[in-house]
Amino acid sequence: MRLGRGARITLGAITVLILGVIYLPLFVVGVNSFSTSQSLSWPPPGFTLEWWGKAFRSAGALEALLTSVQVAVVATAVALILGTLISLALQRFDFFGKNVVNLLVILPIALPGIVTGIALNNFFRTIMGVPLSIWTVVIAHGTFTIVTVFNNVIARLRRLGTSYEEASADLGAGIWTTFRLVTFPQLRSALFAGGLLAFALSFDEIIVTTFTAGQGVTTLPIFILNNMFRPNQAPIVSVIAVVLVLISIVPIYIAQRLTSEEGQKR
């Protein structure tokens, strides 16, 4: 389909406007991380690296970063195991209620975070009587990070079909041998991409974390929220926000590249 000159100009202008609305605020945050102003006034009166030094020497920020990494790593590991098992079960077997299970697996990613947070908080504290801790955060993050792994793996399984696995079984290989030598190698890139997306999703989650984190559990997004309006902390928060954006971009970019390369090969 070919578009006229006027339509191309209009679509181009709309695209630039939308991208500007999305990325201009991020640019402003990046510039403010170098500003000499302590109140993030605009335009910046001057530029300095002082806030970057203070941010990387902040014990609270470093502890929050470590907590976020720990939660994201464990939640990603849980998502990889459970997401892969669920996708294999739904794609390779037929059973009663299969479509319902598929919907229930995907549903957490579509629910508003505040709904998930309230529900999990009530489940842990009221129903189970479990005190909130870093492990309740991990479980909470696992409920929605599973979806990213599940979507990647089940899409790959649908493209692969079952011919290679059937050939392996015909040659005498057992279920685990077939999975280790045939299925898993073909799923590796999908698992890697899904794991990276799960890590990024968990790392910058704040709403569900707020409702499921116990006393003394502070992730990096919560640290930013708690310190954003404190005196002389705004520039440091801007530095942390820039680091958070960069950390989130890397896994998403790698996952996108892996997905596109796999699509081109096929």
C-alpha positions in Angstrom: 0.0 0.0 0.0 1.4 3.4 -1.0 0.5 6.6 0.9 0.2 10.0 -0.6 2.6 12.8 0.3 0.1 14.5 2.6 -0.6 11.3 4.5 3.1 10.5 5.0 3.7 14.0 6.3 0.8 13.7 8.7 1.8 10.3 10.0 5.4 11.5 10.4 4.3 14.6 12.4 2.1 12.4 14.6 4.9 9.9 15.2 7.4 12.7 16.1 4.8 14.2 18.5 4.1 10.9 20.2 7.8 10.1 20.6 8.4 13.6 21.9 5.8 13.2 24.6 7.3 9.8 25.6 11.0 10.6 25.5 11.3 14.4 26.2 10.6 13.9 29.9 13.2 11.3 30.1 15.7 13.7 28.4 14.8 16.3 31.0 15.5 13.9 33.8 18.9 13.0 32.3 19.8 16.7 32.0 18.7 17.4 35.5 21.0 14.7 36.9 23.9 17.1 35.8 22.2 20.3 37.0 23.7 22.5 39.8 20.2 23.2 41.0 19.0 21.3 44.1 15.4 21.8 43.2 15.5 20.7 39.5 14.7 24.1 38.2 14.5 24.4 34.4 16.6 25.4 32.5 19.5 24.2 34.6 21.6 27.1 35.9 24.8 25.1 35.4 26.1 21.6 35.1 28.1 19.4 37.5 29.0 15.7 38.2 28.6 16.2 42.0 25.2 14.4 42.1 26.6 11.4 40.3 29.3 11.0 42.8 26.9 11.4 45.8 24.5 8.9 44.2 27.1 6.2 43.9 28.3 6.8 47.5 24.7 6.7 48.9 24.4 3.6 51.1 20.6 3.7 50.8 20.7 3.8 47.1 23.3 1.0 46.8 21.3 -1.2 49.2 18.1 -0.5 47.3 19.9 -1.4 44.0 21.1 -4.7 45.5 17.6 -5.5 46.7 16.1 -4.8 43.3 18.7 -7.0 41.6 18.2 -9.9 44.1 14.4 -9.8 43.7 14.6 -9.6 39.9 17.1 -12.5 39.7 15.0 -14.8 41.9 11.7 -13.8 40.3 13.2 -14.3 36.8 14.5 -17.8 37.8 11.0 -18.7 39.1 9.4 -17.3 35.9 11.8 -19.3 33.6 11.0 -22.6 35.4 7.2 -22.2 35.8 6.7 -20.3 32.5 8.5 -23.0 30.5 6.6 -25.9 32.2 3.2 -24.2 31.7 3.9 -23.4 28.0 5.0 -27.0 27.4 1.9 -28.4 29.1 -0.5 -26.1 27.2 1.2 -26.5 23.8 2.0 -30.2 23.9 -1.0 -31.7 25.7 -4.8 -31.5 25.5 -6.8 -31.6 28.7 -10.1 -30.3 30.1 -9.9 -26.6 31.0 -6.9 -25.9 28.8 -8.2 -22.6 27.5 -9.2 -21.4 31.0 -5.7 -22.2 32.3 -4.2 -20.3 29.4 -6.3 -17.2 30.2 -5.4 -17.4 33.9 -1.7 -17.5 33.2 -1.9 -14.4 31.0 -4.4 -12.5 33.1 -1.9 -11.1 35.8 0.0 -9.0 33.2 -3.3 -7.4 32.1 -4.6 -6.6 35.6 -3.9 -3.1 37.1 -0.9 -3.3 39.4 -2.8 -1.8 42.3 -5.4 -4.6 42.1 -2.7 -7.3 42.1 -0.9 -5.5 44.9 -4.0 -5.3 47.1 -5.0 -8.9 46.4 -1.6 -10.2 47.2 -1.3 -8.1 50.3 -4.6 -9.4 51.6 -3.6 -13.0 50.7 -0.3 -12.9 52.5 -1.3 -11.0 55.6 -5.0 -12.0 56.1 -5.4 -15.4 54.6 -2.0 -16.9 55.0 -0.8 -15.0 58.0 2.6 -14.5 56.5 4.6 -11.4 57.4 5.6 -9.3 54.4 9.3 -9.7 53.4 11.6 -9.8 50.4 10.2 -13.2 49.7 6.6 -12.0 49.4 7.9 -9.4 46.9 9.6 -12.2 44.9 6.4 -14.2 44.8 4.4 -11.2 43.8 6.8 -10.4 41.0 6.7 -14.0 39.9 2.9 -13.8 39.2 3.4 -11.4 36.3 7.0 -12.2 35.1 5.9 -15.7 34.3 3.8 -14.2 31.5 6.8 -12.9 29.6 8.5 -16.2 29.6 5.3 -18.1 28.9 4.5 -15.9 25.8 8.0 -16.2 24.4 8.3 -20.0 24.9 4.8 -20.9 23.7 5.2 -18.8 20.6 8.4 -20.7 19.8 6.8 -24.1 20.5 4.0 -23.3 18.1 6.5 -22.4 15.3 8.6 -25.5 16.0 5.8 -28.1 15.9 6.5 -31.6 17.1 8.3 -33.3 14.2 11.8 -33.1 15.8 10.6 -34.4 19.1 8.7 -37.2 17.4 11.8 -38.1 15.4 13.8 -38.2 18.6 11.2 -40.5 20.2 11.2 -42.8 17.1 15.0 -43.2 17.5 14.6 -44.4 21.1 15.2 -41.2 23.1 13.3 -40.8 26.3 11.3 -37.6 27.4 14.2 -36.0 29.3 16.8 -36.9 26.6 14.6 -35.4 23.9 14.0 -32.3 26.0 17.7 -31.9 26.7 19.1 -32.5 23.2 16.2 -31.4 21.0 13.6 -29.2 22.6 15.8 -27.1 25.0 18.4 -26.0 22.3 15.6 -24.7 20.1 14.1 -22.8 23.1 17.3 -21.3 24.3 17.0 -17.9 22.7 13.3 -17.6 23.5 14.1 -18.4 27.2 16.9 -15.9 27.2 14.7 -13.2 25.7 11.8 -14.0 28.1 14.2 -14.0 31.0 15.6 -10.6 30.1 12.1 -9.1 29.8 11.1 -10.7 33.1 14.2 -9.2 34.8 13.5 -5.7 33.4 9.8 -6.0 34.4 10.6 -7.0 37.9 13.5 -4.6 38.4 11.4 -1.4 37.9 8.1 -2.6 39.4 6.8 -0.3 42.1 3.1 -0.6 42.6 2.9 -4.3 43.4 6.1 -4.0 45.4 4.7 -1.2 47.6 1.9 -3.5 48.7 4.0 -6.6 49.3 7.3 -5.3 50.7 7.9 -5.7 54.4 9.5 -3.3 56.8 13.1 -2.6 55.8 12.6 -3.9 52.2 13.4 -1.0 49.8 13.8 -1.6 46.1 15.3 1.0 43.9 12.0 2.3 42.5 10.6 2.7 46.1 13.8 4.5 47.1 13.3 7.0 44.3 9.6 7.5 45.3 10.6 8.0 49.0 13.4 10.5 48.3 12.1 12.4 45.4 10.6 15.3 47.4 13.2 15.3 50.3 15.5 18.4 50.5 18.6 18.2 48.3 17.7 14.6 47.2 16.0 15.5 43.9 19.2 15.6 41.8 20.4 12.3 43.3 17.0 10.8 42.5 17.4 12.0 38.9 20.8 10.2 38.7 19.3 7.0 40.0 16.4 7.3 37.6 18.8 7.6 34.6 20.7 4.5 35.8 17.3 2.7 36.2 16.4 3.6 32.6 19.8 2.4 31.3 19.6 -0.9 33.2 16.0 -1.4 31.9 17.0 -0.6 28.3 19.8 -3.2 28.0 17.7 -6.4 28.6 14.8 -5.1 26.5 17.1 -4.2 23.6 18.9 -7.6 23.7 15.5 -9.4 23.9 14.2 -7.4 21.0 17.3 -8.2 18.9 17.1 -11.9 19.7 13.4 -12.0 18.7 13.9 -10.1 15.5 17.0 -12.2 14.5 15.1 -15.5 15.1 12.2 -14.2 13.0 14.5 -13.4 10.1 16.1 -16.8 10.3 12.7 -18.5 10.0 
